[in-house]
Amino acid sequence: MPGFFFSHNNMTELHGKEDCKLAEGKAHKKKQKAFGADLKSYLKCMVPHIESGIKTSNARNVMLSAEEVIQWSQSLEKLLASQSGQGVFREFLKSEFSEENIEFWLACEDYKKTKSDHLHGKAERIYEEFVQSDAIKQINIDYQMREATAKRAQDPTPTSFDEAQKTVYILMERDSYPRFLKSKSYLNLLNQLQTNTSK
């Protein structure tokens, strides 16, 4: 599965700064105010490291630049093509209690790359986690699509979740993505990177 912004392990590499860690687990349904404070302190301590490049799990040096963050505003596709973009967008969706959308989309991207002998297990997990009517992270799709996706998941192929994934993508593109571009989390990150670039 594609990486999510910066993993727990990478966070501890960043000079072990405890205040850089975002709360996980049970606290993921935080109020927006708390989210803003967390993201602010997270970005504060990330920006100096971002400037010098951060080692990601694939051992490449990745620089998060103002230019890349500006590209996120060109399309949702460009935002999701960036691992850092995925992470920042995911945190924004958490603040809106809709992170299941990006989690489902990423699970589908991973699923498409799965070898045929592992498709059945992954299809079952995705269906149980996101699609079935009492799923913990149920995605917002209509009854017909839910039923059609359930049937496809029983006899899985690499395209079993394509229709549902497309629907969720369009939902994010029309609904959450425009709000993300106007959000403090996006604008503050862009502003901090531009300020650091001009120093």
C-alpha positions as CSV (number, residue, x, y, z in Angstrom):
1,M,0.0,0.0,0.0
2,P,1.3,3.5,-0.8
3,G,2.9,5.2,2.3
4,F,1.0,7.6,4.4
5,F,2.9,10.9,4.7
6,F,5.4,10.0,7.4
7,S,5.2,6.8,9.3
8,H,5.5,6.4,13.0
9,N,9.1,5.0,12.6
10,N,10.1,8.0,10.5
11,M,8.7,10.4,13.0
12,T,10.9,9.0,15.7
13,E,13.9,9.4,13.4
14,L,13.2,13.2,13.3
15,H,15.4,13.8,16.3
16,G,12.9,12.0,18.5
17,K,10.6,15.0,18.9
18,E,7.6,13.7,20.8
19,D,5.5,16.8,19.9
20,C,5.8,15.9,16.2
21,K,3.7,12.8,16.6
22,L,0.0,13.0,15.7
23,A,-2.3,11.1,18.0
24,E,-3.4,7.8,16.5
25,G,-5.8,4.9,17.3
26,K,-8.8,5.7,19.5
27,A,-8.2,9.5,19.3
28,H,-8.7,9.5,15.5
29,K,-12.2,11.0,15.8
30,K,-10.9,14.3,17.2
31,K,-12.7,17.6,17.2
32,Q,-11.6,20.0,14.5
33,K,-10.1,22.4,17.0
34,A,-7.8,19.8,18.5
35,F,-6.9,18.7,14.9
36,G,-5.9,22.2,14.0
37,A,-3.6,22.5,17.1
38,D,-2.0,19.1,16.3
39,L,-1.4,19.9,12.7
40,K,0.0,23.3,13.6
41,S,2.6,21.8,16.0
42,Y,3.2,19.0,13.6
43,L,3.9,21.3,10.7
44,K,6.0,23.6,12.9
45,C,8.4,20.9,13.7
46,M,8.3,19.3,10.2
47,V,9.1,22.4,8.1
48,P,12.8,22.6,9.1
49,H,13.2,18.9,8.3
50,I,11.2,19.2,5.1
51,E,13.7,21.8,3.9
52,S,16.7,19.5,4.3
53,G,14.8,16.5,2.9
54,I,13.3,13.6,4.8
55,K,14.3,10.0,4.4
56,T,11.2,8.0,3.6
57,S,10.8,4.3,4.1
58,N,12.1,3.6,0.6
59,A,15.4,5.2,1.5
60,R,15.1,8.0,-1.1
61,N,15.5,11.6,-0.1
62,V,12.3,13.5,-0.7
63,M,12.0,17.2,-0.6
64,L,8.6,18.7,0.0
65,S,8.7,22.0,-1.8
66,A,6.3,24.9,-2.1
67,E,6.2,24.0,-5.8
68,E,4.9,20.5,-5.1
69,V,2.3,21.8,-2.6
70,I,1.1,24.3,-5.3
71,Q,0.8,21.3,-7.7
72,W,-1.7,19.7,-5.3
73,S,-4.1,22.5,-6.1
74,Q,-4.1,21.6,-9.8
75,S,-6.1,18.4,-9.4
76,L,-7.0,15.7,-6.9
77,E,-5.1,13.3,-9.1
78,K,-1.9,15.3,-8.5
79,L,-2.6,15.5,-4.8
80,L,-3.0,11.8,-4.5
81,A,0.0,11.1,-6.6
82,S,2.1,12.6,-3.9
83,Q,2.7,10.5,-0.7
84,S,3.0,13.7,1.3
85,G,-0.1,15.0,-0.3
86,Q,-2.0,11.8,0.6
87,G,-0.9,12.3,4.2
88,V,-1.9,15.9,4.5
89,F,-5.2,15.3,2.7
90,R,-5.9,12.3,5.0
91,E,-5.4,14.4,8.1
92,F,-7.8,17.0,6.7
93,L,-10.4,14.3,6.0
94,K,-10.0,13.1,9.6
95,S,-11.0,16.5,10.8
96,E,-14.1,16.2,8.7
97,F,-14.7,12.6,9.9
98,S,-14.5,11.2,6.3
99,E,-11.0,9.6,6.2
100,E,-12.7,6.4,5.1
101,N,-12.8,7.8,1.6
102,I,-9.1,8.1,1.1
103,E,-8.4,4.9,3.1
104,F,-10.8,3.0,0.7
105,W,-9.3,4.7,-2.4
106,L,-5.7,3.7,-1.2
107,A,-6.9,0.2,-0.4
108,C,-8.2,-0.1,-3.9
109,E,-5.0,1.2,-5.4
110,D,-3.1,-1.5,-3.4
111,Y,-5.7,-4.1,-4.4
112,K,-5.1,-3.5,-8.1
113,K,-1.4,-4.4,-7.7
114,T,-2.2,-7.7,-5.8
115,K,-1.2,-11.0,-7.3
116,S,-4.2,-13.2,-8.2
117,D,-3.6,-15.8,-5.5
118,H,-4.0,-13.0,-2.8
119,L,-7.0,-11.2,-4.4
120,H,-9.7,-13.2,-2.5
121,G,-8.3,-12.4,1.0
122,K,-7.8,-8.7,0.2
123,A,-11.2,-8.4,-1.5
124,E,-12.8,-9.8,1.6
125,R,-11.0,-7.4,3.9
126,I,-11.9,-4.4,1.8
127,Y,-15.5,-5.4,1.6
128,E,-15.8,-6.0,5.3
129,E,-14.0,-2.8,6.3
130,F,-15.5,-0.4,3.8
131,V,-18.4,-1.8,1.7
132,Q,-20.8,-4.0,3.8
133,S,-23.8,-2.2,5.3
134,D,-22.4,-2.4,8.9
135,A,-18.8,-1.7,8.0
136,I,-16.7,0.2,10.5
137,K,-15.5,2.6,7.9
138,Q,-18.5,2.4,5.5
139,I,-18.1,4.5,2.3
140,N,-20.9,6.5,0.9
141,I,-22.2,4.6,-2.1
142,D,-25.8,3.7,-3.0
143,Y,-27.6,0.4,-2.3
144,Q,-27.2,-0.8,-6.0
145,M,-23.5,-0.2,-6.1
146,R,-23.1,-1.8,-2.6
147,E,-24.8,-4.9,-3.9
148,A,-22.9,-5.0,-7.2
149,T,-19.6,-4.5,-5.3
150,A,-20.5,-7.3,-2.9
151,K,-21.1,-9.7,-5.8
152,R,-17.8,-8.7,-7.5
153,A,-15.9,-9.2,-4.2
154,Q,-17.2,-12.8,-3.9
155,D,-15.5,-13.7,-7.2
156,P,-12.7,-11.2,-7.2
157,T,-10.7,-9.8,-10.1
158,P,-8.3,-6.8,-10.1
159,T,-11.2,-4.6,-11.2
160,S,-13.8,-5.7,-8.5
161,F,-13.7,-2.3,-6.7
162,D,-13.2,0.0,-9.7
163,E,-16.8,1.3,-9.8
164,A,-17.0,2.0,-6.1
165,Q,-13.5,3.5,-6.1
166,K,-14.5,5.9,-9.0
167,T,-17.6,7.0,-7.1
168,V,-15.6,7.7,-3.9
169,Y,-13.0,9.6,-6.0
170,I,-15.7,11.8,-7.5
171,L,-17.1,12.4,-4.1
172,M,-13.8,13.5,-2.8
173,E,-13.1,15.6,-5.9
174,R,-16.4,17.5,-5.7
175,D,-16.8,17.7,-2.0
176,S,-13.7,17.4,0.2
177,Y,-11.0,18.5,-2.2
178,P,-12.3,22.1,-2.8
179,R,-12.6,22.6,1.0
180,F,-9.1,21.2,1.5
181,L,-7.7,23.8,-0.8
182,K,-9.3,26.5,1.2
183,S,-8.4,24.9,4.6
184,K,-6.0,26.4,7.1
185,S,-4.0,23.1,7.0
186,Y,-3.3,23.5,3.3
187,L,-2.8,27.2,3.2
188,N,-0.6,27.3,6.3
189,L,1.6,24.5,4.9
190,L,2.0,26.4,1.6
191,N,2.7,29.7,3.4
192,Q,5.3,28.1,5.7
193,L,7.1,26.5,2.7
194,Q,7.0,29.7,0.7
195,T,8.3,31.7,3.6
196,N,11.2,29.2,4.1
197,T,12.0,29.2,0.4
198,S,12.3,33.0,0.4
199,K,14.7,33.2,3.4
